[in-house]
Amino acid sequence: MKRNVNSESGEGVFSLDTSISNSPSWFASLVNQIRELRAERKNPATPVQITAEPDPAALQQFVETSSPLSGLFGEIRELIHDTFHPRKIESTVAPVEVDEIWSKPKTGLPRLLSVGVHVLIVALALVPWATQPTITKANETAVLVYMPSDLVLNLPQTDDKSGGGGGGGKKQLTPPSLGKLPKAADKQFVPPDPEPPKNPDPTLIVEPTVVAPQLAQLPQVNLLNLGDPAGVVGPPSSGPGVGGGIGTGSGRGVGEGKGPGVGPGEGGGFGGGVFRVGGGVTPPSVIQRIEPQYSEEARKARYQG
């Protein structure tokens, strides 16, 4: 590219146009640069000296200054113009569909699965505290205690009194304990014992008794355990007697006597002394006797039916 200078009269301007010229070779260009450097060294250029005084206000001439008020009105005018006449931006790039920033994420199924798993974990963690532990109840065995009803029998007044007595014990150091008397019976199979039965489920139940008339008015104590009506309050004790009953005597009865009866006396019964029936109680007797309806000869021949 060259600069062509037109030196015709009446024209004092430069005109630039484009023309094609042959560029010198690289070797010729290098030689020219070396020559120019050598010439500058031999004849250095005179340094430029500034003779004018510095003027700071001269720089402000190159800056367009305006008052604050005019600048404010100008900005307001531009805002109004941009509001009613917005600028249109032309884009040469093809638009690309992009998801909205505030669009709702499509995580319905994963969210439901996550909530279900968390609920299941919380439920499993609360199950041991929500359910009551199974408490195994102890095997309760019902022990049937025979409680005979209080029977008060007014016997006729007679001069003869019943007699007899009994006693017992198991050679224990403590005195016989206070308790009620066992049931009276004609025969005794089991002697009385103040301690409860050790076998809660016996195969054959036999009630402790004392040998005395069943209609005899024996002393009664309102207690559940067996014992001596004249005993002391304390733990169950058969007393220092012997024979297996309760008391301080000997035998299988209750009291300080001898035998299976109750109280002082011997041989059974109640009332003192030797056992005898009395006090309105008579020995058993035949109330009605029915003779067989056959002859003496048939009886001798041992016919039956």
Residue frames as qw, qx, qy, qz and C-alpha x, y, z in Angstrom:
[[0.000, 0.890, 0.455, 0.000, 0.00, 0.00, 0.00],
 [0.453, 0.094, 0.030, 0.886, 1.42, 3.41, -0.99],
 [0.008, 0.785, 0.357, -0.506, 0.52, 6.98, -0.27],
 [0.451, 0.447, 0.408, 0.656, 0.08, 9.02, -3.44],
 [0.149, -0.614, -0.205, 0.748, 0.60, 12.73, -3.20],
 [0.399, 0.710, 0.466, 0.346, -1.16, 14.97, -5.68],
 [0.393, -0.400, -0.036, 0.827, 0.96, 18.12, -6.22],
 [0.207, 0.580, 0.499, 0.610, -1.41, 19.87, -8.61],
 [0.045, 0.148, -0.187, 0.970, -2.10, 23.54, -8.00],
 [0.524, -0.311, -0.109, -0.786, -5.12, 24.42, -5.89],
 [0.884, -0.297, -0.318, -0.170, -5.01, 21.20, -3.90],
 [0.060, 0.619, -0.628, 0.467, -3.18, 21.23, -0.60],
 [0.795, -0.292, 0.352, -0.398, -4.55, 17.92, 0.83],
 [0.102, -0.326, 0.933, 0.118, -3.34, 14.36, 0.92],
 [0.834, 0.117, -0.105, -0.529, -5.30, 11.71, -0.87],
 [0.355, -0.324, 0.875, -0.053, -4.88, 8.07, 0.05],
 [0.836, 0.259, -0.173, -0.452, -5.66, 5.34, -2.33],
 [0.792, -0.248, 0.557, 0.023, -4.78, 1.73, -2.65],
 [0.594, 0.653, -0.416, -0.221, -2.27, 0.50, -5.19],
 [0.979, -0.117, 0.130, 0.105, -0.44, -2.73, -5.69],
 [0.217, 0.838, -0.498, 0.039, 3.37, -2.57, -5.58],
 [0.852, 0.132, -0.474, 0.180, 6.14, -5.10, -5.34],
 [0.607, -0.778, 0.151, -0.057, 7.41, -5.54, -1.76],
 [0.252, 0.710, -0.651, 0.091, 11.20, -5.69, -1.35],
 [0.795, -0.004, -0.602, 0.081, 12.81, -8.93, -0.35],
 [0.701, -0.697, -0.144, 0.046, 13.55, -9.67, 3.25],
 [0.748, -0.106, 0.001, 0.656, 17.29, -9.32, 2.67],
 [0.239, 0.503, 0.150, 0.817, 16.94, -5.84, 1.20],
 [0.444, -0.779, -0.215, -0.387, 14.64, -4.81, 4.05],
 [0.795, -0.503, -0.116, 0.318, 17.21, -6.00, 6.59],
 [0.585, 0.134, 0.057, 0.798, 20.01, -4.07, 4.90],
 [0.035, -0.674, -0.198, -0.711, 17.93, -0.87, 4.90],
 [0.624, -0.746, -0.192, -0.128, 17.15, -1.22, 8.63],
 [0.779, -0.286, -0.052, 0.556, 20.87, -1.65, 9.42],
 [0.380, 0.376, 0.136, 0.834, 21.75, 1.47, 7.43],
 [0.279, -0.765, -0.216, -0.538, 19.07, 3.50, 9.24],
 [0.751, -0.622, -0.158, 0.153, 20.39, 2.40, 12.63],
 [0.687, -0.065, 0.030, 0.723, 23.98, 3.35, 11.72],
 [0.159, 0.558, 0.194, 0.791, 22.86, 6.74, 10.45],
 [0.483, -0.789, -0.228, -0.305, 20.94, 7.46, 13.70],
 [0.783, -0.456, -0.098, 0.411, 24.03, 6.62, 15.73],
 [0.528, 0.139, 0.112, 0.831, 26.21, 8.96, 13.71],
 [0.089, -0.290, -0.088, -0.949, 23.69, 11.80, 13.59],
 [0.118, -0.421, -0.834, 0.336, 21.43, 11.47, 16.63],
 [0.076, -0.715, -0.477, -0.505, 18.19, 13.44, 16.59],
 [0.031, 0.334, -0.334, 0.881, 17.98, 16.61, 18.63],
 [0.142, -0.389, -0.848, 0.332, 15.87, 15.99, 21.80],
 [0.140, -0.673, -0.448, -0.571, 12.53, 17.76, 21.88],
 [0.209, -0.120, -0.506, 0.828, 12.36, 20.53, 24.43],
 [0.124, -0.749, -0.626, -0.179, 9.00, 21.74, 25.74],
 [0.230, 0.187, -0.143, 0.944, 9.12, 25.50, 26.10],
 [0.415, -0.533, -0.284, -0.681, 5.46, 26.01, 27.08],
 [0.208, -0.289, 0.668, -0.653, 4.48, 26.19, 30.74],
 [0.142, -0.240, -0.960, -0.023, 2.35, 23.30, 32.05],
 [0.416, -0.134, 0.020, -0.899, -1.37, 24.10, 32.20],
 [0.161, 0.100, 0.954, -0.233, -3.50, 21.56, 34.19],
 [0.475, 0.470, 0.377, -0.641, -6.70, 23.19, 33.02],
 [0.344, 0.430, -0.574, -0.607, -5.87, 22.24, 29.46],
 [0.031, -0.003, -0.998, -0.063, -6.83, 18.59, 30.11],
 [0.306, 0.417, 0.666, -0.537, -10.34, 19.56, 31.09],
 [0.399, 0.488, -0.231, -0.741, -10.91, 20.82, 27.57],
 [0.309, 0.186, -0.867, -0.344, -10.75, 17.29, 26.30],
 [0.049, -0.279, -0.922, 0.262, -13.47, 16.13, 28.80],
 [0.259, -0.476, -0.443, -0.714, -17.06, 16.98, 28.20],
 [0.104, -0.159, -0.695, 0.694, -18.31, 18.44, 31.46],
 [0.317, -0.521, -0.492, -0.622, -21.92, 19.08, 32.33],
 [0.311, -0.390, 0.411, -0.763, -23.76, 20.30, 35.40],
 [0.121, 0.043, 0.953, -0.274, -25.36, 17.72, 37.80],
 [0.493, 0.412, 0.417, -0.642, -28.82, 18.98, 37.03],
 [0.568, 0.516, -0.372, -0.522, -28.44, 18.62, 33.29],
 [0.192, 0.273, -0.941, -0.048, -26.93, 15.15, 33.79],
 [0.306, 0.169, 0.815, -0.462, -29.93, 14.12, 35.91],
 [0.589, 0.507, 0.139, -0.614, -32.42, 15.32, 33.31],
 [0.420, 0.492, -0.665, -0.372, -30.45, 13.53, 30.64],
 [0.001, -0.103, 0.987, -0.126, -30.60, 10.22, 32.49],
 [0.444, 0.349, 0.611, -0.555, -34.34, 10.65, 33.09],
 [0.554, 0.559, -0.197, -0.585, -34.87, 11.36, 29.40],
 [0.297, 0.367, -0.858, -0.204, -32.92, 8.22, 28.43],
 [0.192, 0.067, 0.923, -0.327, -34.92, 6.07, 30.86],
 [0.542, 0.470, 0.342, -0.606, -38.23, 7.35, 29.46],
 [0.498, 0.554, -0.470, -0.474, -37.02, 6.79, 25.93],
 [0.144, 0.250, -0.957, -0.024, -35.87, 3.24, 26.75],
 [0.367, 0.191, 0.774, -0.479, -39.21, 2.50, 28.43],
 [0.606, 0.567, 0.235, -0.506, -41.39, 3.53, 25.48],
 [0.689, 0.636, -0.315, -0.148, -38.88, 2.60, 22.78],
 [0.762, -0.453, 0.452, 0.105, -36.95, -0.42, 23.99],
 [0.160, 0.642, -0.660, -0.357, -33.93, -1.40, 22.04],
 [0.962, 0.170, 0.063, -0.204, -34.21, -4.45, 19.92],
 [0.305, -0.590, 0.721, 0.198, -31.27, -6.77, 20.04],
 [0.837, 0.404, -0.232, -0.289, -30.79, -8.77, 16.91],
 [0.567, -0.450, 0.689, 0.041, -29.14, -12.11, 17.47],
 [0.564, 0.492, -0.544, -0.379, -27.63, -14.11, 14.68],
 [0.026, 0.224, -0.963, 0.149, -27.33, -17.27, 16.81],
 [0.564, -0.272, -0.644, -0.440, -30.10, -19.87, 16.68],
 [0.514, -0.504, 0.344, -0.603, -32.03, -20.03, 20.01],
 [0.414, 0.094, -0.896, 0.130, -31.50, -23.06, 22.21],
 [0.662, -0.550, -0.287, -0.421, -34.24, -24.38, 24.50],
 [0.255, 0.266, -0.706, 0.604, -33.12, -24.16, 28.12],
 [0.434, -0.533, -0.722, 0.079, -35.07, -25.32, 31.19],
 [0.206, -0.834, -0.063, -0.508, -36.57, -22.58, 33.27],
 [0.194, 0.419, -0.645, 0.610, -34.64, -21.62, 36.38],
 [0.388, -0.143, 0.565, -0.714, -37.64, -21.88, 38.70],
 [0.701, 0.021, -0.522, -0.485, -39.20, -24.86, 37.00],
 [0.777, -0.371, 0.354, -0.364, -40.51, -27.66, 39.21],
 [0.045, 0.441, -0.886, -0.134, -38.09, -30.61, 39.20],
 [0.830, 0.015, -0.344, -0.439, -39.57, -33.87, 38.00],
 [0.190, 0.301, -0.870, 0.340, -38.74, -35.96, 41.10],
 [0.704, -0.281, -0.010, -0.652, -42.17, -37.35, 42.00],
 [0.940, -0.072, -0.324, -0.073, -41.39, -41.07, 42.20],
 [0.584, 0.222, -0.538, 0.566, -37.93, -40.76, 43.84],
 [0.179, -0.396, 0.351, -0.829, -39.36, -38.35, 46.40],
 [0.819, -0.271, -0.075, -0.500, -42.19, -40.74, 47.25],
 [0.877, 0.045, -0.442, 0.185, -39.73, -43.61, 47.63],
 [0.325, 0.335, -0.497, 0.732, -37.50, -41.51, 49.90],
 [0.453, -0.383, 0.218, -0.775, -40.44, -40.46, 52.10],
 [0.912, -0.162, -0.235, -0.295, -41.64, -44.07, 52.34],
 [0.741, 0.150, -0.518, 0.400, -38.20, -45.34, 53.37],
 [0.064, 0.359, -0.444, 0.819, -37.86, -42.64, 56.06],
 [0.668, -0.323, 0.061, -0.667, -41.33, -43.35, 57.43],
 [0.924, -0.052, -0.375, -0.052, -40.54, -47.08, 57.57],
 [0.529, 0.247, -0.545, 0.601, -37.28, -46.45, 59.45],
 [0.223, -0.360, 0.345, -0.838, -39.03, -44.20, 61.98],
 [0.823, -0.234, -0.120, -0.504, -41.82, -46.76, 62.46],
 [0.858, 0.040, -0.477, 0.187, -39.35, -49.58, 63.05],
 [0.301, 0.306, -0.511, 0.745, -37.49, -47.42, 65.56],
 [0.397, -0.297, 0.266, -0.827, -40.70, -46.64, 67.49],
 [0.773, -0.149, -0.523, -0.325, -42.12, -50.18, 67.52],
 [0.556, -0.060, -0.715, 0.419, -40.17, -51.38, 70.63],
 [0.013, -0.027, -0.453, 0.891, -41.41, -48.37, 72.63],
 [0.509, -0.086, -0.182, -0.837, -44.95, -48.37, 71.29],
 [0.788, -0.158, -0.539, -0.251, -45.69, -52.03, 72.00],
 [0.569, -0.625, 0.393, -0.363, -45.86, -53.23, 75.57],
 [0.207, 0.392, -0.896, 0.028, -43.50, -56.07, 76.43],
 [0.788, -0.221, -0.477, -0.321, -45.11, -59.41, 77.01],
 [0.261, -0.503, 0.646, -0.512, -45.09, -60.11, 80.72],
 [0.581, -0.034, -0.807, -0.101, -45.12, -63.77, 81.54],
 [0.604, -0.538, 0.145, -0.569, -47.43, -64.34, 84.44],
 [0.070, -0.337, 0.900, -0.269, -46.32, -66.67, 87.13],
 [0.496, -0.198, -0.800, -0.274, -48.12, -69.94, 87.34],
 [0.395, -0.307, 0.396, -0.770, -50.77, -69.39, 89.95],
 [0.390, -0.120, -0.912, -0.041, -51.95, -72.48, 91.69],
 [0.540, -0.469, -0.023, -0.699, -55.25, -72.32, 93.49],
 [0.220, 0.066, -0.894, 0.385, -55.07, -73.98, 96.89],
 [0.552, -0.490, -0.429, -0.520, -58.46, -75.03, 98.14],
 [0.048, 0.174, -0.711, 0.680, -58.78, -74.43, 101.86],
 [0.381, -0.471, -0.773, -0.188, -61.66, -76.14, 103.48],
 [0.107, -0.204, 0.325, -0.917, -63.70, -73.67, 105.51],
 [0.230, -0.429, -0.874, 0.005, -66.39, -75.43, 107.50],
 [0.248, -0.630, -0.203, -0.707, -69.33, -73.29, 108.42],
 [0.069, -0.228, 0.655, -0.717, -69.78, -72.29, 112.02],
 [0.564, -0.352, -0.671, -0.327, -72.31, -74.63, 113.56],
 [0.184, -0.261, 0.557, -0.767, -73.91, -73.69, 116.84],
 [0.565, -0.261, -0.734, -0.272, -75.96, -76.47, 118.29],
 [0.403, -0.426, 0.390, -0.710, -78.03, -75.98, 121.43],
 [0.486, -0.039, -0.873, 0.007, -78.02, -79.40, 123.11],
 [0.628, -0.641, -0.291, -0.331, -80.39, -80.22, 125.92],
 [0.132, -0.655, 0.566, -0.483, -79.10, -79.58, 129.41],
 [0.902, -0.175, -0.390, -0.049, -78.14, -82.83, 131.13],
 [0.600, -0.760, 0.248, -0.028, -76.27, -83.66, 134.26],
 [0.855, -0.118, 0.328, 0.385, -73.70, -85.88, 132.57],
 [0.149, 0.886, -0.286, -0.333, -70.83, -84.10, 130.84],
 [0.882, 0.424, -0.148, 0.143, -68.61, -85.31, 128.06],
 [0.535, -0.737, 0.354, 0.212, -65.01, -85.98, 128.88],
 [0.861, 0.249, 0.219, 0.385, -61.70, -86.63, 127.25],
 [0.061, -0.918, 0.214, 0.327, -58.86, -84.64, 125.79],
 [0.870, 0.336, 0.128, 0.339, -55.75, -84.79, 123.70],
 [0.221, -0.876, 0.262, 0.340, -52.48, -83.17, 122.95],
 [0.861, 0.358, 0.166, 0.322, -49.42, -83.34, 120.75],
 [0.101, -0.921, 0.270, 0.263, -46.49, -81.45, 119.36],
 [0.853, 0.462, -0.114, 0.212, -43.29, -81.87, 117.34],
 [0.743, -0.403, -0.057, 0.532, -40.67, -80.99, 119.94],
 [0.361, 0.661, 0.097, 0.651, -40.30, -77.43, 118.70],
 [0.379, -0.100, -0.423, 0.817, -38.78, -74.74, 120.91],
 [0.210, -0.152, -0.037, -0.965, -41.52, -72.19, 120.26],
 [0.373, 0.201, 0.724, -0.544, -44.92, -72.54, 121.94],
 [0.308, 0.439, 0.803, 0.260, -47.93, -73.69, 119.91],
 [0.004, -0.038, -0.215, -0.976, -49.32, -70.98, 117.67],
 [0.400, 0.346, 0.478, -0.702, -52.79, -69.54, 117.93],
 [0.246, 0.090, -0.699, -0.665, -55.33, -70.97, 115.49],
 [0.751, -0.066, 0.026, -0.657, -58.64, -72.67, 114.99],
 [0.568, -0.180, 0.793, -0.127, -59.36, -76.31, 115.77],
 [0.180, 0.122, -0.809, -0.547, -59.71, -78.83, 112.96],
 [0.694, -0.144, -0.284, -0.645, -62.94, -80.58, 112.24],
 [0.509, -0.271, 0.731, -0.364, -64.15, -83.21, 114.72],
 [0.701, 0.216, -0.556, -0.390, -64.53, -86.78, 113.43],
 [0.918, -0.316, 0.124, -0.204, -64.96, -90.29, 114.75],
 [0.899, -0.045, 0.179, 0.397, -61.70, -91.45, 113.18],
 [0.045, -0.904, 0.264, 0.332, -58.50, -89.58, 112.51],
 [0.885, 0.355, 0.133, 0.270, -56.36, -90.12, 109.39],
 [0.496, 0.485, -0.115, 0.711, -54.17, -87.01, 109.42],
 [0.424, -0.579, -0.422, 0.555, -53.13, -85.11, 112.58],
 [0.131, 0.976, 0.174, 0.005, -53.49, -81.31, 112.61],
 [0.656, -0.043, 0.089, 0.748, -50.52, -79.22, 111.45],
 [0.001, -0.840, -0.204, 0.503, -50.31, -75.40, 111.72],
 [0.148, -0.448, 0.516, 0.715, -48.05, -75.09, 108.70],
 [0.682, 0.476, -0.042, -0.553, -49.71, -74.94, 105.24],
 [0.922, 0.114, 0.359, 0.092, -49.43, -78.01, 103.00],
 [0.278, -0.580, 0.515, 0.566, -46.15, -78.18, 101.09],
 [0.260, 0.138, 0.820, 0.491, -47.67, -79.96, 98.12],
 [0.310, 0.279, 0.063, -0.907, -50.00, -77.48, 96.34],
 [0.698, 0.204, -0.363, -0.582, -51.48, -80.20, 94.11],
 [0.368, -0.257, 0.870, -0.204, -51.87, -83.40, 96.11],
 [0.297, -0.015, -0.853, -0.428, -53.20, -86.54, 94.51],
 [0.473, -0.514, -0.712, -0.078, -55.44, -87.40, 97.46],
 [0.115, -0.518, 0.223, -0.818, -56.76, -84.69, 99.78],
 [0.575, -0.416, -0.685, 0.161, -57.27, -85.77, 103.38],
 [0.193, -0.785, 0.015, -0.588, -58.51, -83.22, 105.87],
 [0.257, 0.185, -0.733, 0.602, -56.83, -83.04, 109.31],
 [0.611, -0.545, -0.337, -0.465, -59.24, -83.92, 112.14],
 [0.097, -0.343, 0.747, -0.562, -59.41, -84.56, 115.87],
 [0.383, -0.271, -0.878, -0.089, -61.27, -87.42, 117.52],
 [0.148, 0.141, 0.499, -0.842, -64.32, -85.92, 119.22],
 [0.309, 0.566, 0.752, -0.135, -68.10, -86.10, 118.96],
 [0.262, 0.335, 0.439, 0.791, -69.15, -84.19, 115.85],
 [0.236, -0.787, -0.409, -0.397, -71.85, -82.39, 117.81],
 [0.590, -0.506, -0.305, 0.551, -69.55, -81.36, 120.63],
 [0.086, 0.983, 0.085, 0.136, -69.22, -77.60, 121.14],
 [0.765, -0.076, -0.038, 0.638, -65.48, -77.15, 120.74],
 [0.167, -0.777, -0.032, 0.606, -63.82, -73.74, 121.28],
 [0.609, 0.615, 0.351, 0.358, -63.67, -71.78, 118.04],
 [0.302, -0.592, 0.128, 0.736, -61.22, -69.07, 116.90],
 [0.546, 0.795, 0.211, -0.158, -61.91, -66.82, 113.88],
 [0.141, -0.679, 0.588, 0.417, -58.69, -67.60, 112.05],
 [0.777, 0.456, -0.294, -0.320, -57.84, -69.41, 108.84],
 [0.419, 0.446, -0.776, 0.150, -54.82, -71.38, 109.99],
 [0.833, -0.354, -0.423, -0.054, -54.98, -74.42, 112.24],
 [0.229, 0.459, -0.561, 0.650, -53.58, -74.16, 115.74],
 [0.361, -0.336, -0.767, 0.410, -54.31, -74.21, 119.44],
 [0.163, -0.821, -0.357, -0.414, -57.13, -71.90, 120.65],
 [0.569, -0.809, -0.036, 0.144, -55.05, -71.34, 123.78],
 [0.771, 0.100, 0.088, 0.623, -51.80, -70.73, 121.88],
 [0.230, -0.679, 0.018, 0.697, -49.79, -67.54, 121.31],
 [0.532, 0.834, 0.070, -0.132, -49.71, -65.20, 118.33],
 [0.285, -0.658, 0.590, 0.371, -46.65, -65.91, 116.23],
 [0.384, 0.406, -0.699, -0.445, -45.30, -67.95, 113.36],
 [0.901, -0.065, -0.254, -0.347, -46.81, -71.40, 112.77],
 [0.058, 0.451, -0.833, 0.314, -45.53, -73.81, 115.44],
 [0.725, -0.213, -0.611, -0.235, -46.65, -77.25, 116.61],
 [0.570, -0.715, 0.196, -0.353, -45.24, -76.71, 120.10],
 [0.007, 0.579, -0.796, 0.177, -42.83, -78.66, 122.31],
 [0.817, -0.097, 0.430, -0.371, -45.12, -81.68, 122.72],
 [0.113, -0.289, 0.903, 0.297, -44.67, -85.06, 121.09],
 [0.504, 0.307, 0.789, -0.169, -46.73, -87.32, 118.86],
 [0.258, 0.219, 0.634, 0.696, -47.33, -85.11, 115.83],
 [0.019, -0.808, -0.581, -0.097, -50.26, -82.94, 116.91],
 [0.127, 0.648, -0.062, 0.748, -50.30, -79.38, 118.27],
 [0.586, -0.751, -0.073, -0.295, -49.66, -78.43, 121.86],
 [0.053, -0.671, 0.659, -0.336, -47.59, -79.34, 124.90],
 [0.813, -0.206, 0.450, -0.307, -48.96, -82.84, 125.52],
 [0.179, -0.276, 0.894, 0.303, -48.58, -86.07, 123.67],
 [0.527, 0.416, 0.730, -0.124, -50.56, -87.69, 120.93],
 [0.258, 0.239, 0.592, 0.725, -52.16, -86.59, 117.68],
 [0.065, -0.818, -0.572, -0.024, -54.59, -84.05, 119.08],
 [0.158, 0.654, -0.034, 0.739, -54.50, -80.41, 120.21],
 [0.513, -0.771, 0.020, -0.376, -53.66, -79.20, 123.69],
 [0.061, -0.620, 0.705, -0.338, -51.85, -80.37, 126.81],
 [0.843, -0.164, 0.366, -0.358, -53.60, -83.73, 127.20],
 [0.257, -0.293, 0.887, 0.246, -52.96, -87.17, 125.78],
 [0.486, 0.373, 0.790, 0.010, -54.53, -88.64, 122.70],
 [0.237, 0.288, 0.557, 0.742, -56.27, -87.43, 119.54],
 [0.097, -0.810, -0.578, 0.011, -58.76, -85.16, 121.33],
 [0.151, 0.696, 0.000, 0.702, -58.71, -81.53, 122.42],
 [0.337, -0.731, 0.206, -0.556, -57.55, -80.01, 125.70],
 [0.170, -0.419, 0.809, -0.375, -56.72, -81.59, 129.06],
 [0.866, 0.027, 0.308, -0.394, -57.75, -85.21, 129.28],
 [0.141, -0.375, 0.870, 0.289, -56.97, -88.36, 127.44],
 [0.422, 0.221, 0.879, 0.014, -58.34, -90.84, 124.95],
 [0.068, 0.341, 0.600, 0.720, -59.93, -88.30, 122.63],
 [0.201, -0.771, -0.599, -0.082, -62.94, -86.07, 122.93],
 [0.116, 0.490, -0.130, 0.854, -63.21, -82.85, 124.91],
 [0.572, -0.667, -0.188, -0.438, -64.00, -81.92, 128.51],
 [0.150, -0.624, 0.657, -0.396, -61.25, -83.39, 130.62],
 [0.696, -0.215, 0.624, -0.283, -60.66, -86.75, 132.16],
 [0.356, -0.034, 0.887, 0.293, -61.14, -89.97, 130.31],
 [0.265, 0.027, -0.516, -0.814, -63.02, -89.95, 127.03],
 [0.166, 0.386, 0.874, -0.244, -66.75, -90.43, 127.49],
 [0.046, -0.440, -0.547, -0.711, -69.89, -89.35, 125.70],
 [0.184, -0.609, -0.617, 0.463, -72.04, -86.77, 127.46],
 [0.033, -0.367, 0.014, 0.930, -73.18, -83.21, 127.50],
 [0.583, 0.493, 0.158, -0.626, -76.35, -83.97, 125.59],
 [0.507, 0.476, -0.635, -0.337, -74.57, -86.31, 123.18],
 [0.845, -0.170, 0.444, -0.246, -75.47, -89.99, 123.35],
 [0.328, -0.284, 0.824, 0.366, -73.76, -92.96, 121.80],
 [0.441, 0.171, -0.538, -0.698, -75.08, -94.08, 118.42],
 [0.448, 0.103, 0.820, -0.341, -78.09, -96.36, 118.62],
 [0.081, 0.244, 0.836, 0.485, -80.46, -98.10, 116.22],
 [0.319, 0.106, 0.110, -0.935, -83.35, -95.83, 115.45],
 [0.811, 0.193, 0.056, -0.550, -85.46, -98.34, 113.52],
 [0.232, -0.288, 0.921, 0.120, -85.07, -102.06, 113.14],
 [0.744, 0.250, -0.198, -0.587, -86.83, -103.94, 110.35],
 [0.625, -0.192, 0.754, -0.067, -87.22, -107.69, 110.82],
 [0.121, 0.222, -0.784, -0.567, -86.85, -109.90, 107.72],
 [0.734, 0.126, 0.114, -0.657, -90.11, -111.33, 106.23],
 [0.697, 0.201, -0.667, -0.170, -89.25, -114.99, 106.19],
 [0.862, -0.452, -0.103, -0.205, -89.56, -117.86, 108.58],
 [0.478, -0.696, 0.535, -0.003, -87.04, -119.28, 110.96],
 [0.861, 0.069, 0.477, 0.165, -86.68, -122.39, 108.80],
 [0.608, 0.750, 0.087, 0.245, -85.76, -120.25, 105.77],
 [0.089, -0.917, 0.367, -0.126, -83.20, -118.36, 107.80],
 [0.691, -0.429, 0.578, 0.061, -81.64, -121.61, 108.91],
 [0.808, 0.332, 0.427, 0.234, -81.58, -122.83, 105.31],
 [0.318, -0.476, 0.249, 0.781, -79.84, -119.51, 104.39],
 [0.390, 0.632, 0.579, 0.336, -82.29, -118.45, 101.73],
 [0.188, -0.393, 0.013, 0.900, -81.76, -114.98, 100.34],
 [0.023, -0.181, -0.554, -0.813, -83.86, -112.65, 98.31]]
